[in-house]
């Protein structure tokens, strides 16, 4: 959806900036654009993208306390 938050191609820069700040990354979240769509492959794609972005967060040395993905269908 990318309405708010960090897009995949911005993630590395954002995490580098976070490391240099006094802010703490306490959680990561996403909202499924098609959580209740009949074609479950769309949900799978979104979930896989979320997991890969979470792996990038971990690779930068962060350990968010909270992780959440859901939809409001």
OpenMM code with the backbone's topology and positions (N, CA, C; nanometers):
from openmm import Vec3, app, unit

residues = "UNK UNK UNK UNK UNK UNK UNK UNK UNK UNK UNK UNK UNK UNK UNK UNK UNK UNK UNK UNK UNK UNK UNK UNK UNK UNK UNK UNK UNK UNK UNK UNK UNK UNK UNK UNK UNK UNK UNK UNK UNK UNK UNK UNK UNK UNK UNK UNK UNK UNK UNK UNK UNK UNK UNK UNK UNK UNK UNK UNK UNK UNK UNK UNK UNK UNK UNK UNK UNK UNK UNK UNK UNK".split()
positions = [
    Vec3(0.0827, -0.1195, 0.0000),
    Vec3(0.0000, 0.0000, 0.0000),
    Vec3(0.0870, 0.1258, 0.0000),
    Vec3(0.1849, 0.1292, 0.0872),
    Vec3(0.2796, 0.2399, 0.0933),
    Vec3(0.2156, 0.3764, 0.1126),
    Vec3(0.1010, 0.3809, 0.1754),
    Vec3(0.0387, 0.5104, 0.2045),
    Vec3(0.1152, 0.5839, 0.3130),
    Vec3(0.1595, 0.5110, 0.4094),
    Vec3(0.2391, 0.5634, 0.5202),
    Vec3(0.3511, 0.4652, 0.5440),
    Vec3(0.4565, 0.5121, 0.6022),
    Vec3(0.5624, 0.4195, 0.6368),
    Vec3(0.6758, 0.4191, 0.5369),
    Vec3(0.7515, 0.3128, 0.5392),
    Vec3(0.8750, 0.3020, 0.4631),
    Vec3(0.8564, 0.2024, 0.3495),
    Vec3(0.8922, 0.2454, 0.2297),
    Vec3(0.8890, 0.1557, 0.1150),
    Vec3(1.0164, 0.0720, 0.1132),
    Vec3(1.0110, -0.0401, 0.0449),
    Vec3(1.1234, -0.1342, 0.0442),
    Vec3(1.2534, -0.0665, 0.0012),
    Vec3(1.2478, 0.0147, -0.1030),
    Vec3(1.3703, 0.0772, -0.1538),
    Vec3(1.4218, 0.1899, -0.0646),
    Vec3(1.3480, 0.2273, 0.0377),
    Vec3(1.3898, 0.3300, 0.1329),
    Vec3(1.4365, 0.2707, 0.2657),
    Vec3(1.4203, 0.1417, 0.2826),
    Vec3(1.4396, 0.0792, 0.4131),
    Vec3(1.5831, 0.0892, 0.4640),
    Vec3(1.6814, 0.0580, 0.3802),
    Vec3(1.8206, 0.0639, 0.4255),
    Vec3(1.8574, 0.2042, 0.4737),
    Vec3(1.8218, 0.3061, 0.3964),
    Vec3(1.8524, 0.4438, 0.4362),
    Vec3(1.7822, 0.4804, 0.5665),
    Vec3(1.6573, 0.4397, 0.5795),
    Vec3(1.5816, 0.4695, 0.7008),
    Vec3(1.6461, 0.4050, 0.8236),
    Vec3(1.6844, 0.2788, 0.8104),
    Vec3(1.7432, 0.2079, 0.9236),
    Vec3(1.8797, 0.2654, 0.9611),
    Vec3(1.9568, 0.3085, 0.8629),
    Vec3(2.0840, 0.3737, 0.8915),
    Vec3(2.0607, 0.5032, 0.9676),
    Vec3(1.9599, 0.5780, 0.9278),
    Vec3(1.9261, 0.7014, 0.9967),
    Vec3(1.8793, 0.6725, 1.1397),
    Vec3(1.8021, 0.5675, 1.1570),
    Vec3(1.7552, 0.5299, 1.2902),
    Vec3(1.8725, 0.4959, 1.3823),
    Vec3(1.9720, 0.4252, 1.3300),
    Vec3(2.0879, 0.3886, 1.4114),
    Vec3(2.1623, 0.5115, 1.4613),
    Vec3(2.1636, 0.6159, 1.3790),
    Vec3(2.2367, 0.7377, 1.4137),
    Vec3(2.1532, 0.8334, 1.4983),
    Vec3(2.0312, 0.7960, 1.5314),
    Vec3(1.9434, 0.8845, 1.6071),
    Vec3(1.9293, 0.8335, 1.7506),
    Vec3(1.8561, 0.9078, 1.8283),
    Vec3(1.8268, 0.8656, 1.9654),
    Vec3(1.6916, 0.7939, 1.9726),
    Vec3(1.6313, 0.7673, 1.8573),
    Vec3(1.5023, 0.6992, 1.8525),
    Vec3(1.5215, 0.5487, 1.8671),
    Vec3(1.4189, 0.4835, 1.9165),
    Vec3(1.4211, 0.3384, 1.9329),
    Vec3(1.3158, 0.2775, 1.8400),
    Vec3(1.3543, 0.1747, 1.7682),
    Vec3(1.2604, 0.1031, 1.6822),
    Vec3(1.1945, -0.0055, 1.7664),
    Vec3(1.0720, 0.0197, 1.8106),
    Vec3(1.0036, -0.0701, 1.9035),
    Vec3(0.9170, -0.1731, 1.8323),
    Vec3(0.8760, -0.1444, 1.7083),
    Vec3(0.7900, -0.2376, 1.6380),
    Vec3(0.7844, -0.2097, 1.4891),
    Vec3(0.7415, -0.3093, 1.4156),
    Vec3(0.7175, -0.2960, 1.2720),
    Vec3(0.5782, -0.3500, 1.2442),
    Vec3(0.5101, -0.2869, 1.1488),
    Vec3(0.3745, -0.3315, 1.1171),
    Vec3(0.3430, -0.3033, 0.9722),
    Vec3(0.2407, -0.3711, 0.9241),
    Vec3(0.1905, -0.3481, 0.7896),
    Vec3(0.0411, -0.3773, 0.7881),
    Vec3(-0.0232, -0.3294, 0.6849),
    Vec3(-0.1667, -0.3505, 0.6666),
    Vec3(-0.1857, -0.4140, 0.5294),
    Vec3(-0.2507, -0.5270, 0.5257),
    Vec3(-0.2731, -0.5970, 0.3992),
    Vec3(-0.3729, -0.5211, 0.3127),
    Vec3(-0.3336, -0.4953, 0.1900),
    Vec3(-0.4233, -0.4268, 0.0965),
    Vec3(-0.5357, -0.5197, 0.0510),
    Vec3(-0.5054, -0.6481, 0.0414),
    Vec3(-0.6020, -0.7464, -0.0077),
    Vec3(-0.6126, -0.8631, 0.0888),
    Vec3(-0.6322, -0.8383, 0.2144),
    Vec3(-0.6349, -0.9446, 0.3135),
    Vec3(-0.7511, -1.0400, 0.3002),
    Vec3(-0.8594, -0.9937, 0.2407),
    Vec3(-0.9769, -1.0800, 0.2276),
    Vec3(-1.0111, -1.1061, 0.0813),
    Vec3(-0.9138, -1.0956, -0.0049),
    Vec3(-0.9340, -1.1170, -0.1481),
    Vec3(-0.9406, -1.2673, -0.1772),
    Vec3(-1.0207, -1.3043, -0.2748),
    Vec3(-1.0351, -1.4465, -0.3090),
    Vec3(-0.9042, -1.5073, -0.3574),
    Vec3(-0.8225, -1.4287, -0.4258),
    Vec3(-0.6939, -1.4763, -0.4758),
    Vec3(-0.5911, -1.4653, -0.3637),
    Vec3(-0.5678, -1.5741, -0.2933),
    Vec3(-0.4791, -1.5727, -0.1779),
    Vec3(-0.3337, -1.5465, -0.2147),
    Vec3(-0.2997, -1.5580, -0.3426),
    Vec3(-0.1613, -1.5321, -0.3823),
    Vec3(-0.1249, -1.3858, -0.3579),
    Vec3(-0.2228, -1.2960, -0.3631),
    Vec3(-0.1969, -1.1550, -0.3339),
    Vec3(-0.1586, -1.1351, -0.1877),
    Vec3(-0.2278, -1.2052, -0.0998),
    Vec3(-0.1955, -1.1999, 0.0427),
    Vec3(-0.0572, -1.2611, 0.0658),
    Vec3(-0.0295, -1.3721, 0.0012),
    Vec3(0.1008, -1.4373, 0.0155),
    Vec3(0.2137, -1.3441, -0.0276),
    Vec3(0.1945, -1.2715, -0.1380),
    Vec3(0.2966, -1.1784, -0.1860),
    Vec3(0.3214, -1.0678, -0.0832),
    Vec3(0.2149, -1.0146, -0.0278),
    Vec3(0.2288, -0.9096, 0.0719),
    Vec3(0.3001, -0.9617, 0.1968),
    Vec3(0.2636, -1.0809, 0.2393),
    Vec3(0.3241, -1.1386, 0.3582),
    Vec3(0.4730, -1.1655, 0.3360),
    Vec3(0.5089, -1.2181, 0.2200),
    Vec3(0.6491, -1.2455, 0.1891),
    Vec3(0.7296, -1.1163, 0.1843),
    Vec3(0.6709, -1.0111, 0.1309),
    Vec3(0.7392, -0.8808, 0.1276),
    Vec3(0.7609, -0.8290, 0.2705),
    Vec3(0.6606, -0.8442, 0.3548),
    Vec3(0.6726, -0.8022, 0.4937),
    Vec3(0.7847, -0.8797, 0.5629),
    Vec3(0.7879, -1.0114, 0.5416),
    Vec3(0.8927, -1.0937, 0.6037),
    Vec3(1.0310, -1.0524, 0.5551),
    Vec3(1.0452, -1.0248, 0.4268),
    Vec3(1.1770, -0.9875, 0.3746),
    Vec3(1.2202, -0.8517, 0.4298),
    Vec3(1.1255, -0.7601, 0.4463),
    Vec3(1.1591, -0.6304, 0.5048),
    Vec3(1.1947, -0.6465, 0.6527),
    Vec3(1.1264, -0.7341, 0.7210),
    Vec3(1.1584, -0.7606, 0.8617),
    Vec3(1.2991, -0.8188, 0.8742),
    Vec3(1.3367, -0.9060, 0.7821),
    Vec3(1.4714, -0.9618, 0.7823),
    Vec3(1.5768, -0.8524, 0.7644),
    Vec3(1.5467, -0.7526, 0.6817),
    Vec3(1.6386, -0.6397, 0.6642),
    Vec3(1.6526, -0.5630, 0.7955),
    Vec3(1.5405, -0.5429, 0.8644),
    Vec3(1.5433, -0.4755, 0.9947),
    Vec3(1.6358, -0.5512, 1.0903),
    Vec3(1.6213, -0.6812, 1.0958),
    Vec3(1.7063, -0.7629, 1.1831),
    Vec3(1.8523, -0.7561, 1.1412),
    Vec3(1.8779, -0.7547, 1.0115),
    Vec3(2.0163, -0.7525, 0.9625),
    Vec3(2.0870, -0.6220, 0.9975),
    Vec3(2.0122, -0.5178, 1.0258),
    Vec3(2.0696, -0.3901, 1.0673),
    Vec3(2.0917, -0.3847, 1.2189),
    Vec3(2.0642, -0.4953, 1.2873),
    Vec3(2.0909, -0.5035, 1.4296),
    Vec3(1.9760, -0.4628, 1.5201),
    Vec3(1.8600, -0.4375, 1.4632),
    Vec3(1.7434, -0.4031, 1.5443),
    Vec3(1.6721, -0.5299, 1.5883),
    Vec3(1.6056, -0.5224, 1.7021),
    Vec3(1.5265, -0.6344, 1.7537),
    Vec3(1.3930, -0.5787, 1.8028),
    Vec3(1.3032, -0.5438, 1.7098),
    Vec3(1.1757, -0.4843, 1.7498),
    Vec3(1.0976, -0.5767, 1.8424),
    Vec3(1.0417, -0.5177, 1.9441),
    Vec3(0.9621, -0.5926, 2.0413),
    Vec3(0.8291, -0.6376, 1.9805),
    Vec3(0.7759, -0.5593, 1.8879),
    Vec3(0.6451, -0.5867, 1.8300),
    Vec3(0.6561, -0.6066, 1.6790),
    Vec3(0.5762, -0.7006, 1.6283),
    Vec3(0.5668, -0.7246, 1.4842),
    Vec3(0.4215, -0.7588, 1.4546),
    Vec3(0.3636, -0.6897, 1.3550),
    Vec3(0.2202, -0.7051, 1.3311),
    Vec3(0.1879, -0.6849, 1.1838),
    Vec3(0.1037, -0.7715, 1.1301),
    Vec3(0.0488, -0.7542, 0.9954),
    Vec3(-0.0959, -0.8041, 0.9996),
    Vec3(-0.1869, -0.7274, 0.9409),
    Vec3(-0.3284, -0.7619, 0.9457),
    Vec3(-0.4035, -0.6857, 0.8379),
    Vec3(-0.5313, -0.7048, 0.8304),
    Vec3(-0.6153, -0.6272, 0.7401),
    Vec3(-0.7459, -0.5948, 0.8090),
    Vec3(-0.8241, -0.5102, 0.7472),
    Vec3(-0.9523, -0.4713, 0.8066),
    Vec3(-1.0657, -0.4987, 0.7104),
    Vec3(-1.0567, -0.6112, 0.6414),
    Vec3(-1.1563, -0.6471, 0.5413),
    Vec3(-1.2885, -0.6868, 0.6027),
] * unit.nanometer
topology = app.Topology()
chain = topology.addChain("A")
for resn in residues:
    res = topology.addResidue(resn, chain)
    for name in ("N", "CA", "C"):
        topology.addAtom(name, app.Element.getBySymbol(name[0]), res)
